[in-house]
Amino acid sequence: MQFSSLITISVIFIISRVSCKTRSRCYEGLCEHRKGYIYPTREIEEAVKSFELKVVLHPPNNDNNEVSTRSFNDIEAENLCLTKKKIFVPRFHKSQTNISIVQVEKFKQNITFETCVKAENCKKISKCVFGMKTVCKQTYQYTTLLTYNTHNQKLELKMFKLPSTCVCAKTSNIYPRTNEDNDV
C-alpha cells in the first residue's frame, strides 16, 4: 500500500514538472513560443515538401562576383566590449499572428548572434586616448527567414531585424567642434 502511494506521488510530481510554463525568449519581435498558440507543424511540413527549396538553399551562381580570400584569423585581437553569444530558434512573430517561422525537421533556421552584456565604456580604450569617449553599442542586421503564412497556407521569405554583434563606438570628444575646425 505504501509503495503504490509513493509511485502516485512521483507520477504527479513528474507531470507537474512537464506542464510548467516554458519561458519564451523574444528578440525584435521574433519569439520561440507564443502563449495560447499551437505551432502548425503538420501544415508547415506539408508546405515544405511541395516547395522548391533549392531556390532558397542554392541561389544561382554568378561567376561575376569575386569573393575576397583575405583571412584575419592570424591577427590577434581582443573584443573591447563584453558580449554574450546566443543561439536562437524563432518560431513566431510577436505581432504578426498569421506568421510562423519555418522550424521543422527538414528545415531548421537557427540564428547565432552576440549581445552587449552592458551598455558601458569600452574596455581599455577610454584610458588610452585622451578626450575620447566610447560606448558599447548593439548592432543589428536584416536576416531573411522562411515563414509560413497561416492565412494563405504558403511559404514566404520575409526579412527580420535581429541583433548582430556588440561594437565599440566613439561617441564624442571632450572639446566640442567649432566653426574654425571646418575652415581648416
C-alpha positions in Angstrom: 0.0 0.0 0.0 2.8 2.4 0.9 4.7 1.6 -2.4 1.7 2.5 -4.6 1.2 5.8 -2.9 4.9 6.6 -3.5 4.5 5.9 -7.2 1.5 8.1 -7.4 3.3 11.0 -5.7 6.3 10.5 -8.2 4.0 10.5 -11.2 2.1 13.6 -10.0 5.5 15.4 -9.5 6.8 14.5 -13.0 3.5 15.6 -14.7 3.6 18.9 -12.8 7.2 19.5 -13.8 6.4 18.8 -17.5 3.4 21.2 -17.6 5.4 24.1 -16.2 5.3 27.2 -18.3 8.1 27.5 -20.9 9.8 30.8 -20.8 9.6 32.5 -24.2 12.7 34.4 -25.4 12.0 37.1 -27.9 14.3 39.3 -29.9 13.0 42.2 -32.1 9.5 40.6 -32.2 10.6 37.1 -33.0 9.8 34.5 -30.3 10.5 30.9 -29.5 7.0 30.4 -28.1 3.7 32.2 -28.0 1.1 31.8 -25.2 -2.1 30.1 -26.4 -0.8 29.5 -29.9 -0.1 26.0 -31.3 2.7 25.8 -33.8 1.4 24.5 -37.2 4.0 21.7 -37.6 2.0 19.4 -39.9 0.9 22.2 -42.2 4.4 23.6 -42.5 5.9 20.1 -43.1 3.4 19.6 -46.0 4.2 23.0 -47.4 8.0 22.4 -47.2 7.5 19.1 -49.1 5.9 20.8 -52.1 8.2 23.9 -52.0 11.2 24.3 -54.3 13.7 24.5 -51.5 16.7 24.5 -54.0 15.7 28.1 -54.9 16.2 29.2 -51.3 19.1 26.9 -50.4 21.1 27.1 -53.6 20.7 30.5 -55.2 22.0 30.8 -58.8 25.8 31.0 -59.1 27.0 34.3 -60.5 30.6 34.0 -61.6 31.0 37.7 -61.9 31.0 38.1 -58.1 34.6 38.0 -56.7 35.0 36.8 -53.1 37.9 38.1 -51.0 40.1 35.3 -49.7 41.8 37.5 -47.2 41.9 36.0 -43.7 42.0 37.8 -40.4 42.5 34.6 -38.3 46.2 35.3 -37.9 45.6 38.7 -36.4 45.5 38.7 -32.6 42.6 40.8 -31.4 40.6 41.4 -28.2 36.9 42.5 -28.1 36.6 45.8 -26.4 33.0 45.1 -25.2 31.7 42.3 -23.0 29.4 40.2 -25.2 27.2 37.1 -24.7 26.8 34.7 -27.6 23.3 33.4 -28.1 21.7 30.8 -30.3 18.1 31.4 -31.1 15.4 29.3 -32.8 12.5 31.6 -33.5 9.1 30.0 -34.3 6.7 33.0 -34.1 6.4 36.7 -34.6 5.0 38.6 -31.7 2.7 40.9 -33.5 2.0 39.1 -36.8 -0.4 36.3 -35.7 -0.6 34.8 -39.2 3.2 34.3 -39.5 5.1 31.2 -38.2 8.9 30.8 -38.8 9.6 27.5 -40.5 11.2 25.2 -37.9 10.7 21.6 -38.9 12.9 18.5 -39.1 13.9 19.0 -42.7 14.4 22.8 -42.5 15.9 24.4 -39.3 16.7 28.1 -39.1 19.0 28.7 -36.1 20.2 32.3 -35.6 23.5 32.9 -33.8 24.4 36.4 -32.6 26.1 38.4 -29.8 24.5 40.9 -27.5 26.2 43.5 -25.3 26.3 42.5 -21.7 26.2 46.1 -20.6 26.0 49.5 -22.4 29.2 50.9 -20.9 32.5 52.3 -21.8 34.7 50.1 -24.0 37.4 48.2 -22.1 40.9 49.8 -22.0 40.4 52.3 -24.9 39.0 55.3 -22.8 42.2 55.3 -20.8 44.4 55.2 -23.9 43.2 58.1 -25.9 42.7 61.4 -24.0 39.4 63.1 -24.7 37.8 60.1 -26.4 34.5 58.8 -25.1 33.4 55.3 -26.1 30.3 53.1 -25.6 29.5 49.5 -26.3 26.6 49.6 -28.8 24.4 46.8 -30.1 24.3 46.5 -33.9 21.6 44.9 -35.9 21.3 43.2 -39.3 18.4 42.2 -41.5 18.0 38.4 -41.8 15.8 36.6 -44.3 13.8 33.7 -42.9 11.4 31.2 -44.5 8.0 31.8 -43.0 4.6 30.1 -43.2 1.5 32.3 -43.7 -1.4 30.6 -42.0 -4.0 32.7 -43.8 -3.0 31.7 -47.3 -1.1 28.4 -46.4 2.0 29.5 -48.3 5.7 29.7 -47.6 7.2 33.1 -47.9 10.6 34.7 -47.5 10.5 37.6 -45.0 13.2 39.9 -43.6 13.5 40.5 -39.9 15.8 42.9 -38.0 17.8 40.9 -35.5 20.8 41.6 -33.2 24.2 41.0 -34.8 27.0 41.9 -32.5 28.2 44.5 -30.0 30.7 47.1 -31.2 32.8 49.7 -29.5 31.8 53.1 -30.8 33.3 56.6 -30.4 30.6 59.0 -29.0 32.3 62.4 -28.7 35.4 64.4 -27.8 35.8 66.5 -24.6 36.4 69.6 -26.8 33.4 70.5 -28.9 34.0 71.3 -32.6 33.9 74.9 -33.6 33.3 76.6 -37.0 37.0 77.2 -37.1 37.6 73.4 -37.3 35.5 73.3 -40.5 37.6 76.1 -42.2 40.8 74.1 -42.0 
